[in-house]
Amino acid sequence: MPAAVAHIELAFSRPETTLSVTRGAARLMVDLGYAPLLEVGLPNGRRADVMALGPRGDIVICEVKSGAEDYRCDQKWREYGPFCDAFYFAVAPEFPQDLLEGDCGLIVADGFGGAVVREATLNPLAPARRKALTVAFARLGAMRTLRDQAGG
C-alpha cells in the first residue's frame, strides 16, 4: 500500500518574517565581529533596521525586507548610503533575490543566523561623519543598556 505524502506549506506573516530576518542578520553581524544595534535613527530622519560597528570602526547598515512587495514599495533605503561604509539587504531564504540591485550586499537570514551571499560595495565614510556616527552609535548603545538595566 503506498504511503500518503503530506504536503505542508509554511506561511509566515510579514512581522514574523521581519523579526526572524532581523534577528538572523544581527546574529551574523556578531559572528563577523560587529556590534549591532536594531532600529537606529539616522541624521536624515530615516531608521536603519540593523546598524553595526566593526572592530576597525567601519559601519554597516542592513535593511531588512520581508518580501518582494516590501522591497518594491519602500525605496527609502537609497538614503542610507551616506551613513555607512557598506550597505546590505537582509532577506529570508524564500525572497526572490533577483529583484535586489547588484551593487548592494545581500544577506540571507532566518531566526538562527545568516550568511553573506553577496558582499557590499565599500564606500568609506568621511572621517568627520564616521566620528559623529560612531559617537552617536556608542551613546545610543549606552542609553539602551542603562534603560534595560533600570527595567524601563
N, C-alpha and C positions, 0 to 999 in steps of 0.2 A: 504494500500500500504506500503510495507516495506521500511524503511528508508535506504538510501545508506550509507554505512560505508566508510569513507575516511581513508586511511592508510597514515600517514605522517611519513617518515623516516628522522630523522635528521642526517646529516653528517657534522662533523666538521673537519676542516683541522688540520694538526699536529701543526702548530704555534698557532692557536686559542685554541686548547686543552692545549698546554703547558702554554700559558698565563693564561688561566682560572684556571688550577690546581695550578699554581704558586701563583696566587692571593688568591685563597682559602686557600692554605697551610699557606701563610703569615698571613692572617686574623685569622686563627686558632691559630697560634703561639701567636698573640697578645691576643686573648681570653684566652689563657693558661698562660698569664703573661710574655711572652717572648718578646724581642725586635728583630725583624727580619731585616736582610738586604738581598737583592737579588744579585745574581751573584757575589759572594765573591771569590776572588782569594786566593788559599791556598799556603802555603810554598812549596809544591811539584809541583807547576805549574798547578794543577787541579783547577776547578772552581765549587764551590758549588752553586746550584740553589737557595737555601734558607739556610741561616745560622742565628741562633737565639741565643741570650744571655738571660739566665734566671735570675730571681731575686736573686738567690744564686750563680750566676757566672757559672752555668752549660751551656754547649754549645751543641746545637742540629744542625744537618745538615739534610735537606730534599732534596732528589734527585727526581726531577720531571720526570716522564716517561709518554710520550704522547700516547704510545700504546705498544703492545706486541713486535713489530719489534724494536722499540726504546730500549726496555729492552734487547732483545736478542743480538743486535749488539753493545751495549755500556756497557762494563764491568768495566769502569774506576771507578765506584762508590766504588769498593772494596778498593780503595786507600784513601777514606775519613775517615775511622775509626780512624787513628792516630790523627785526628784533631777535634774530637768531643767526648762528653760523651755518646751521643745517636744518632743513625742514623735511618732515616725513608725514605721510599719511599713514594712519594705523587703521587696518580694516580686519574684518572677520575672514576666516578661510573661504567662505562661500561668496565673498564680494567679487563682482566682475572686474578684475584688475585692469583689463584693457581700457577702462574708462578713465583711469588716472593719468595725469600728464607725466611724461617721461623724465623731466628734469627734477622732479620731486622724489625723495626717498620713499620707500614702501616697506612697511612693517605689517606682517600678518600675525594677528594675535587672538588669543582666546583668554579665558579667565585664569589660565595657569601660566602663561608666558607668551613669548612671541619670537619671531625671527625676522631679521632684516633680509628682505627679498631683493631690494634694490637700494644701493647706497644713495644718499642725498648729494646733490651738488653743494660743494662748500663755498660759502660766500662770507669770508671773515668780516666780523663787525669792526667798526672804527673803535680805537681804544677808549675814547671818552664814552661812547654809547655802551661798550662792554662793561666799563666800570659802573656806570649808572644802573644798568640792568642787573649786574651782579650784586650790588648793594641792595637794590630793591628786592631781589630774589632772597637774599640772606635775611633781610628784615621780615619778609612775608613768612618764611620758614620759622623764624624765631617766634613771631607773634602767634602763629598757628600752634606751635609746640606749647607755648605758655597757655593759650586758650584751652588746649586739650588737657594739660596737666591740672588746670584750675577747674576742669569739669564744666566749662561753659562754652 
